[in-house]
Amino acid sequence: MKIINLTERPEFAEAVTDWQWQAFGSENSREFFASVVKSCLTGADLPQTFIALDGDTLAGTVGLWRCDLISRQDLTPWLAALYVDDAYRSCGLGQKLQEFVLEQSRSSGFREVYLYAEFTGYYERFGWEYIGDALDYPDKPVRVYHQSLQAPVTSGR
C-alpha cells in the first residue's frame, strides 16, 4: 500500500470526487467536492488530497484542508474527507491515512490538526482529543477533535 498526493496520479480525481460526494455530500453537492479536488491539483499548500493505492487500485483517500467546518473557521488545518473503500476496511488503512496527514502537517510546520465527526469511538482510538461541539451548516451538531503535533518535551534525565 502506498499513500501519495493526488497530484502524482490526477487520473483518480473523478473517483475521489465521487467517493467524497457519496460519503459526505448531499444530492446537489457533487460540484462542491469536485471544486475541492480541483483546487488540490493546483499544487497549493492547502487544500491537499492524498490517496492510498494498492498497486493501481484506489483504496482510500483523505484531505488536509484549510477549513472543514464553517462554524469553526478559527481552527486550521483540518483532516477531512477520510474515506476507505469497502474492500480495504478493517485492515488499518484509515489509521495509516490519518498518520500520513499528521506527518504531512508536521513537516509543513503546523502545530495541531483538527477534524469533526458526527459519531464517537473511532478517532479517539488514534489519539484525537475531543474539544467540544459545533454545528455543521446549517444546524447539524458535530464533535470537534484536535491532535497536537508538537514533539513531547523530555527532561533529559
Buried (B, 14 or more C-beta within 10 A) or exposed (E): BEBEBBBEBBEBBEBBBBBBBEEBBEEEEBEBBBEBBBBBBEEEEBBBBBBBBBEEEBBBBBBBBBBBBEBBEEBBBBBBBBBBBEEBEEEEBBBBBBBBBBEBBBEEEBEBBBBBBEEEEEBEEEEBEEBEEBBBEEEEEBBBBBBEBEEEEEEEE
